Amino acid sequence: MNSVLLNATINEHIHESELIARASGLVETLRSRTREVDELARLPEKTVADLDAIGAFDLMIPRQHGGLQTSIRTYMEVVSEIGRGDASAGWACALINICNWMLATLYPKTVSDPIFASGSKVRSSGVLSPRKAKVKRVAGGILIEEGLWGFNSGVYHAQWDLLGIPIVNEAGETVDQGLALIPVEDITLLHDWDTMALRGSGSTSVSVNNLFVPDERIASVSKAIAGEYASTHLQGEALYRGAFIPLLAIILVFPALGIAKAALETFLAKLPGRGIQYTWYTQQDEAAVTHLQVGEASAKLDAARLVVERCVGEIDACASAGSAMDRQTRARIRRDTGYASQLIWEGVDLLATASGGSLAGSANPFNRLWRDARVANLHGVVCTSTNLELFGRILCGKEANTPLV
């Protein structure tokens, strides 16, 4: 039996609750490496190996190719637990898995099968929108004359990159947007990821020059938004019928759910024995203001999880039923993505405020959680105001201000 078939047989017997337990078992190990992660500005190879060992990058790979092919709910829980240990690891895991899902879903069998059947671990990364992309139509495909993409999370650990490009005709006119599937060895990594948070996501910019991409490795974004996936061989599998934009949006909050859980745990663990300076309180946990802060923060964090769980349930249910998700629901999931992210940031920030001046210390673990929560809330697809406006426009009977619904 070859390695892919053997993995498929083993993975069929892994219960999804076991996957979550495996992720939980890595939390303390991930926390112990945060300083190394920040110094490298990417995940250490031993962390990648640990995540590979528990199948954390295999969640969206088809079972027939040795993947785990889990539900989106399990995807959420596994990434959340990894994010509880290290938000950067959770972020990279969330992005690599969704790009593996796109590799399986948006490309034909002739493209995806050889990649997944290679016998090696498959890790993909991607960027939907380019900063710059000069392309031209040539026989059999598109030549990327010059391209630049930012925030390519997880690319340091990937073999394939899905990069957004305009699809042009022979006259050079843009007729669609596409995702070009490119081997990472054909891409230049610019090593410019130097940030105050989520450093281990390794979200460097990348560039491409004079690279030919055959048509079969260019997926149509407009068709993906419409649910017209090239993976006709997987149409019987619910996972690969999920709504494109809602899924790409909601997974970006999965790591933040882990940050939320870690923030509350860390705050409560440090609470005993801590006073409130310049007051009579020698025990902070005796103060009514602390009870109010913890009560409000925990409510925000719980509410965020409930909002995300509803979205995940809707995506899973719609895909299982084989029905197309209506446009208003798709837009509402983008709204919920932004709102859940805002609730998480507000809850974590409230606990940070209650932490007092010690938060300023770079060695304070809550300092890192606070910064990670802030930066996780800044992603363009997560941006709360953008997503609220989009849904509000649709509720008011106006056209969407983006095709990404």
C-alpha positions as CSV (number, residue, x, y, z in Angstrom):
1,M,0.0,0.0,0.0
2,N,1.5,3.4,-1.0
3,S,1.9,6.2,1.6
4,V,-1.1,8.2,0.4
5,L,-3.5,5.3,0.6
6,L,-2.0,4.3,4.0
7,N,-2.5,7.8,5.3
8,A,-6.1,7.8,4.0
9,T,-6.9,4.6,5.8
10,I,-5.4,5.9,9.0
11,N,-7.1,9.2,8.8
12,E,-10.6,7.7,8.2
13,H,-10.3,6.4,11.8
14,I,-9.2,9.7,13.4
15,H,-12.2,11.1,15.2
16,E,-12.5,14.9,14.9
17,S,-12.5,15.3,18.7
18,E,-9.1,13.6,18.7
19,L,-7.8,16.2,16.3
20,I,-8.9,19.0,18.6
21,A,-7.3,17.2,21.6
22,R,-4.0,16.9,19.7
23,A,-4.1,20.6,19.0
24,S,-4.8,21.3,22.7
25,G,-1.8,19.1,23.6
26,L,0.5,21.5,21.7
27,V,-0.6,24.7,23.5
28,E,2.2,24.8,26.1
29,T,4.9,23.8,23.6
30,L,3.8,26.6,21.3
31,R,3.8,29.1,24.2
32,S,7.4,28.1,25.1
33,R,8.6,29.1,21.6
34,T,7.1,32.5,21.3
35,R,10.5,34.3,21.7
36,E,12.0,32.2,19.0
37,V,9.0,32.8,16.7
38,D,9.3,36.6,17.1
39,E,13.1,36.5,16.4
40,L,12.6,34.4,13.2
41,A,9.5,36.2,12.0
42,R,8.2,32.9,10.8
43,L,7.5,29.5,12.5
44,P,10.5,27.4,13.6
45,E,10.8,24.2,11.6
46,K,10.2,22.2,14.8
47,T,6.8,23.9,15.1
48,V,6.0,23.1,11.5
49,A,7.0,19.5,12.2
50,D,4.8,19.4,15.3
51,L,1.8,20.7,13.4
52,D,2.4,18.3,10.6
53,A,2.6,15.4,13.0
54,I,-0.9,16.1,14.4
55,G,-2.4,16.7,10.9
56,A,-2.9,20.4,11.5
57,F,-2.2,21.3,7.8
58,D,-4.2,18.4,6.4
59,L,-7.7,19.5,7.6
60,M,-8.9,20.5,4.1
61,I,-7.0,18.0,2.0
62,P,-9.3,15.3,0.4
63,R,-9.4,12.1,2.3
64,Q,-8.7,10.2,-1.0
65,H,-5.3,11.8,-1.0
66,G,-4.5,11.1,2.6
67,G,-6.0,14.3,4.0
68,L,-8.4,14.6,6.9
69,Q,-11.3,16.3,5.1
70,T,-12.8,17.6,8.3
71,S,-15.9,19.8,8.8
72,I,-15.4,23.5,8.9
73,R,-16.4,23.4,12.6
74,T,-13.5,21.0,13.3
75,Y,-11.2,23.3,11.3
76,M,-12.3,26.2,13.5
77,E,-11.7,24.3,16.7
78,V,-8.3,23.0,15.8
79,V,-7.0,26.4,14.6
80,S,-8.5,28.1,17.6
81,E,-6.6,25.7,20.0
82,I,-3.4,26.2,18.0
83,G,-4.0,30.0,18.2
84,R,-4.5,29.6,22.0
85,G,-0.9,28.5,22.1
86,D,0.5,30.9,19.6
87,A,-1.6,33.3,17.4
88,S,1.0,33.2,14.7
89,A,0.9,29.4,14.4
90,G,-2.9,29.6,14.4
91,W,-2.8,32.2,11.6
92,A,-0.4,30.3,9.5
93,C,-2.4,27.1,10.0
94,A,-5.7,28.8,9.1
95,L,-4.2,30.3,5.9
96,I,-2.4,27.1,4.7
97,N,-5.6,25.1,5.2
98,I,-7.8,27.4,3.3
99,C,-5.3,27.5,0.5
100,N,-5.2,23.7,0.4
101,W,-9.0,23.9,0.2
102,M,-8.7,26.2,-2.8
103,L,-6.1,24.0,-4.4
104,A,-8.6,21.0,-4.1
105,T,-11.7,23.0,-5.1
106,L,-10.8,25.6,-7.7
107,Y,-8.6,23.5,-10.0
108,P,-9.4,20.5,-12.2
109,K,-8.5,17.0,-11.2
110,T,-5.6,17.0,-13.7
111,V,-3.9,19.8,-11.7
112,S,-4.7,18.9,-8.1
113,D,-4.4,15.1,-8.2
114,P,-0.7,15.0,-9.1
115,I,0.1,17.5,-6.3
116,F,-1.9,15.7,-3.6
117,A,-0.8,12.3,-4.8
118,S,2.9,13.1,-4.7
119,G,3.3,11.3,-1.4
120,S,4.6,14.4,0.4
121,K,2.9,16.7,2.8
122,V,1.1,19.5,0.8
123,R,1.1,23.0,2.2
124,S,-0.2,25.9,0.1
125,S,-0.3,29.7,0.7
126,G,-1.9,32.5,-1.3
127,V,-2.9,36.1,-1.8
128,L,-6.1,37.1,-3.5
129,S,-5.3,40.6,-4.6
130,P,-1.9,41.7,-6.0
131,R,-0.3,45.0,-5.3
132,K,1.0,45.0,-8.8
133,A,0.4,42.6,-11.7
134,K,1.5,43.2,-15.3
135,V,0.4,40.2,-17.4
136,K,-0.2,39.3,-21.0
137,R,-2.0,36.5,-22.8
138,V,0.3,34.1,-24.6
139,A,-0.4,30.7,-26.3
140,G,-1.7,28.3,-23.6
141,G,-1.7,30.6,-20.7
142,I,-0.6,33.9,-19.2
143,L,2.8,35.4,-18.8
144,I,3.3,37.3,-15.5
145,E,5.8,39.9,-16.6
146,E,5.9,41.6,-13.3
147,G,4.0,40.9,-10.1
148,L,4.1,41.9,-6.4
149,W,1.9,40.5,-3.6
150,G,1.9,41.4,0.1
151,F,1.0,39.6,3.3
152,N,1.7,36.1,1.9
153,S,1.1,34.2,5.2
154,G,2.6,30.8,5.5
155,V,4.6,31.0,2.3
156,Y,7.8,30.0,4.1
157,H,6.4,26.6,4.8
158,A,4.5,26.1,1.5
159,Q,5.3,24.3,-1.7
160,W,2.6,26.0,-3.8
161,D,1.4,29.6,-3.9
162,L,-2.0,30.9,-5.2
163,L,-1.5,34.4,-6.4
164,G,-4.2,36.8,-7.7
165,I,-3.7,38.1,-11.2
166,P,-5.9,39.7,-13.8
167,I,-7.1,37.3,-16.6
168,V,-6.6,39.1,-19.9
169,N,-7.6,38.5,-23.5
170,E,-5.3,38.8,-26.6
171,A,-6.0,42.5,-26.7
172,G,-4.8,42.9,-23.1
173,E,-8.2,43.6,-21.7
174,T,-9.1,42.3,-18.3
175,V,-11.9,39.8,-18.5
176,D,-11.8,38.2,-15.1
177,Q,-9.7,37.9,-12.0
178,G,-7.8,34.7,-11.5
179,L,-5.7,32.7,-9.0
180,A,-2.4,31.5,-10.5
181,L,-1.1,28.3,-8.9
182,I,2.7,28.6,-8.8
183,P,5.4,26.5,-7.3
184,V,7.1,28.4,-4.5
185,E,10.5,27.8,-6.0
186,D,9.4,30.1,-8.9
187,I,8.7,33.0,-6.5
188,T,11.0,35.5,-4.9
189,L,10.4,36.0,-1.2
190,L,11.2,39.6,-0.2
191,H,11.7,38.9,3.6
192,D,10.0,42.2,4.6
193,W,7.7,40.9,7.3
194,D,8.8,43.0,10.3
195,T,5.8,43.7,12.5
196,M,4.7,44.3,16.1
197,A,2.5,41.2,16.2
198,L,1.7,37.9,14.4
199,R,5.3,37.8,13.5
200,G,5.4,34.1,13.2
201,S,2.8,34.1,10.4
202,G,5.8,34.9,8.1
203,S,3.5,37.1,5.9
204,T,6.3,38.3,3.7
205,S,5.8,40.0,0.3
206,V,6.6,38.0,-2.8
207,S,7.3,38.9,-6.4
208,V,7.4,37.1,-9.8
209,N,9.0,38.2,-13.0
210,N,8.5,36.7,-16.5
211,L,6.8,33.6,-15.4
212,F,4.5,31.6,-17.7
213,V,1.4,30.0,-16.0
214,P,-0.6,27.5,-18.1
215,D,-4.4,28.1,-18.3
216,E,-5.1,24.9,-16.3
217,R,-3.3,26.4,-13.3
218,I,-5.3,29.7,-13.4
219,A,-8.7,29.5,-11.5
220,S,-11.5,32.0,-12.2
221,V,-12.4,34.0,-9.1
222,S,-15.7,35.1,-10.6
223,K,-16.7,31.4,-11.1
224,A,-15.5,30.6,-7.6
225,I,-17.7,33.3,-6.2
226,A,-20.7,31.9,-8.2
227,G,-19.9,28.4,-6.8
228,E,-18.8,27.0,-10.2
229,Y,-15.8,25.0,-9.0
230,A,-13.5,23.2,-11.4
231,S,-13.2,20.2,-9.1
232,T,-16.1,18.3,-10.7
233,H,-14.7,15.1,-9.3
234,L,-15.3,16.3,-5.8
235,Q,-18.9,17.5,-6.2
236,G,-20.2,14.6,-4.1
237,E,-18.1,15.8,-1.1
238,A,-19.8,18.5,1.0
239,L,-16.6,20.1,2.1
240,Y,-15.7,21.1,-1.5
241,R,-19.1,22.8,-2.1
242,G,-18.6,25.4,0.6
243,A,-19.4,29.1,-0.3
244,F,-16.1,30.7,-1.4
245,I,-16.0,34.2,0.0
246,P,-17.8,33.4,3.3
247,L,-15.4,30.6,3.9
248,L,-12.3,32.7,3.0
249,A,-13.6,35.4,5.4
250,I,-14.7,33.5,8.5
251,I,-11.5,31.4,8.8
252,L,-9.6,34.6,9.5
253,V,-11.3,34.8,12.8
254,F,-10.4,31.3,13.9
255,P,-7.0,32.2,15.3
256,A,-8.5,35.2,17.1
257,L,-10.8,32.8,18.9
258,G,-7.7,31.2,20.4
259,I,-6.3,34.6,21.3
260,A,-9.6,35.3,23.1
261,K,-9.5,32.1,25.1
262,A,-5.8,32.6,26.0
263,A,-6.4,36.2,27.1
264,L,-9.1,35.3,29.6
265,E,-7.1,32.4,30.9
266,T,-3.9,34.5,31.3
267,F,-5.7,37.3,33.0
268,L,-7.5,35.1,35.5
269,A,-4.3,33.1,36.2
270,K,-2.4,36.3,37.2
271,L,-5.3,37.8,39.2
272,P,-4.7,36.1,42.6
273,G,-2.2,38.1,44.7
274,R,-2.3,41.2,42.6
275,G,-3.6,44.5,44.0
276,I,-4.8,47.7,42.5
277,Q,-2.3,50.4,43.0
278,Y,-3.3,53.7,44.8
279,T,-6.4,52.0,46.3
280,W,-7.2,50.1,49.4
281,Y,-7.5,46.9,47.3
282,T,-4.6,44.5,48.1
283,Q,-6.5,41.8,46.1
284,Q,-7.7,42.9,42.6
285,D,-10.1,40.0,42.5
286,E,-12.0,41.5,45.4
287,A,-12.8,44.7,43.6
288,A,-16.2,45.3,42.0
289,V,-14.6,47.0,39.0
290,T,-12.6,43.8,38.3
291,H,-15.8,41.7,38.4
292,L,-17.4,44.1,36.0
293,Q,-14.4,44.1,33.6
294,V,-14.2,40.3,33.6
295,G,-17.9,40.0,33.2
296,E,-18.0,42.4,30.2
297,A,-14.9,41.0,28.6
298,S,-16.0,37.4,28.8
299,A,-19.4,38.4,27.4
300,K,-17.7,39.9,24.3
301,L,-15.4,37.0,23.8
302,D,-18.3,34.5,24.2
303,A,-20.5,36.5,21.9
304,A,-17.8,36.5,19.2
305,R,-17.5,32.7,19.4
306,L,-21.3,32.3,19.1
307,V,-21.4,34.6,16.0
308,V,-18.5,32.6,14.4
309,E,-20.1,29.3,15.3
310,R,-23.4,30.3,13.6
311,C,-21.5,31.3,10.4
312,V,-19.6,28.0,10.4
313,G,-22.7,26.0,10.9
314,E,-24.4,27.8,8.0
315,I,-21.5,27.1,5.7
316,D,-21.3,23.5,6.7
317,A,-25.1,23.0,6.4
318,C,-25.5,24.7,3.1
319,A,-22.6,22.7,1.6
320,S,-24.0,19.4,3.0
321,A,-27.4,20.2,1.4
322,G,-25.8,21.0,-1.9
323,S,-27.6,24.3,-2.1
324,A,-26.2,27.7,-3.1
325,M,-25.9,30.2,-0.3
326,D,-28.0,33.3,-1.1
327,R,-26.2,36.7,-1.6
328,Q,-27.6,38.3,1.6
329,T,-26.4,35.5,3.8
330,R,-23.0,35.6,2.1
331,A,-22.7,39.3,2.8
332,R,-24.0,38.8,6.4
333,I,-21.2,36.3,7.1
334,R,-18.7,39.0,6.0
335,R,-20.4,41.4,8.4
336,D,-20.3,38.8,11.2
337,T,-16.6,38.1,10.4
338,G,-15.8,41.8,11.1
339,Y,-18.1,42.1,14.1
340,A,-16.8,39.0,15.8
341,S,-13.2,40.2,15.3
342,Q,-14.1,43.6,16.8
343,L,-15.7,41.9,19.8
344,I,-12.6,39.9,20.4
345,W,-10.4,43.0,20.2
346,E,-12.6,44.9,22.6
347,G,-12.7,42.0,25.1
348,V,-8.9,41.5,25.0
349,D,-8.3,45.3,25.2
350,L,-10.6,45.5,28.2
351,L,-8.6,42.8,30.0
352,A,-5.4,44.6,29.0
353,T,-6.7,47.8,30.6
354,A,-7.5,45.9,33.8
355,S,-3.9,44.5,33.8
356,G,-2.4,47.8,34.8
357,G,1.0,49.2,34.1
358,S,2.6,45.7,34.0
359,L,1.2,45.3,30.5
360,A,4.0,47.6,29.2
361,G,6.6,44.9,30.0
362,S,7.7,43.1,26.9
363,A,8.1,39.9,28.8
364,N,4.4,40.1,30.0
365,P,2.6,37.3,28.0
366,F,-0.5,39.4,27.9
367,N,1.4,42.2,26.1
368,R,1.9,39.7,23.2
369,L,-1.8,38.6,23.2
370,W,-2.9,42.2,23.1
371,R,-0.8,43.0,20.1
372,D,-1.8,39.9,18.3
373,A,-5.5,40.6,18.8
374,R,-5.0,44.2,17.5
375,V,-3.2,43.1,14.3
376,A,-5.5,40.2,13.7
377,N,-8.4,42.7,13.6
378,L,-6.6,44.8,10.8
379,H,-6.8,42.4,7.9
380,G,-8.7,43.9,5.0
381,V,-11.3,41.0,4.8
382,V,-11.8,41.3,8.5
383,C,-12.1,45.1,8.7
384,T,-15.3,45.7,10.7
385,S,-16.3,49.0,9.1
386,T,-15.8,47.7,5.5
387,N,-17.9,44.6,6.3
388,L,-20.7,46.5,8.1
389,E,-21.0,48.9,5.1
390,L,-21.2,46.1,2.6
391,F,-24.1,44.4,4.5
392,G,-25.8,47.7,5.1
393,R,-25.7,48.5,1.4
394,I,-27.4,45.2,0.6
395,L,-30.0,45.7,3.3
396,C,-30.8,49.1,1.9
397,G,-31.3,47.7,-1.6
398,K,-28.0,49.0,-3.1
399,E,-25.4,47.2,-5.1
400,A,-22.5,45.7,-3.3
401,N,-19.3,47.8,-3.4
402,T,-17.1,44.8,-4.1
403,P,-17.4,41.6,-6.1
404,L,-16.1,39.6,-3.0
405,V,-19.4,38.6,-1.6
